[in-house]
Amino acid sequence: MATIHIEASIEDIANLVLLSGDPLRAKYIAEQFLTNVKQINKVRNMLGYTGYYKGQKVTVMGSGMGCGSMGIYAHELFYKYHVDRIIRVGSCGGYDERLKLEDLLIVDSCWSNTNFAKIYSGSTMQTVQSNQQLFQKMLKSAETKQYEYKVGRIHTSDCFYHLEKENLKEIVEKHECLAVDMESFALLHIGEKANKQAASILTVSDHLLSSRKLTREEREIGFHNMIQVALDAIIDL
């Protein structure tokens, strides 16, 4: 079986999936963390690989940028390939002074001012929770490894660049968002609608309060702790 966007057969994709916005990060994860790796997708250069982590079959794949792109891959994986669990491993921009560059953020919930939920499912919801089982497993994984991490809500935005600035104070204070990304809301909403497990773990790659940003190379391969936590959380130990 193949879909419009994924050329893999159903047996080539594991029930456990990590989605990275950057397909080159997916390639890096496969090469550095998995064994017996097989490339299972290259349609639109959205690279995907299946291999084994601690003896369990895992797929890692790019999802692209934005809710629209994430929505395509999350929907096809959950509904067409019958995937059970997906964790997004991505980057985010910090809003709150409690976050600094390279901090690990385990997402407990996501607020969005996008129309994704309304268009996708007719829902008017603006806040969605990470699957509690995956969330708790990520916390346990980070604590076992003694990695420093933060926990909180993020904002998923439709836009990376803004000609008219959003009301950041309201987003931070009213909606209690520590950081921003462009994909997590779509994944968590689709997971909830599919009655599947979906969660998000992010690394702070830039910050509103800082002029420094992680380089492309740092973003592509420098997220070791996040990847390790996600892999250990998604498998059955």
Phi, psi and omega in degrees: 000141174221158175248183179298327189250347182230123185270355186290151169283162185296327181284347180277347182251129181286164174286348183244122188227135165256132176247126177245136178303319182270117179297334177289332173291323176299318178298316179298315180300314181299316184288326187265336189240340184253158175243162180049052187279139176231130175285128184244353177206139171218009178301129183057022184060022174274083191295137178222145184219146173237135178205204183232138176232117183052039176083000181247142184286126182225140173250138174233135189207154173286153176238350184078184183255139175094159181297326181299313180290313177304319182300324178298307186287320178297317180296311182295320180292316181288315189267328183263323182257000174058036175295143182266324185223137173225132171242128173279129174244105189214190179251161177213162175258130182285140173253319193265144181293344177288345177261146173228167180304138178076003174296147176267126181240114176268117190278122175267333180199167183220130174252142180218142172258021175277170175261015187302310184297320181295317181287319184289312189231000183081006183279144175260007181296144177241349179234136179224148183262150167292148174303128188294325180295313179293321179301312181294324179292326176292319176301313181297319180298314180296319181291320179299322181275356182059038174275140172286142180204162173242158177233138177175183180268144175242164175256127172259123183248153174281339189237139171274317177257144181229120172286325175246118186293140175287160179283087186296322181301318179292319180298317182286313187275310183286316185261357172059043180265130180271336187201176182226141168223191183233005188229332193300320182302316181298315180298312183294322179293315180295319177301317179297315181294328180276355185058042178240173183267125179221139180208171183218137174226134190228156172243136181287115183256342175205169186212138179300331184266008181222146178275343181279141176229149174295143179289168177302318181295319178296319179292325185287318188232000189265018187252044187303310184300317179300314181296316181297316179298315182295317180297315180291334180281328188278336180273169176264108180269000000 
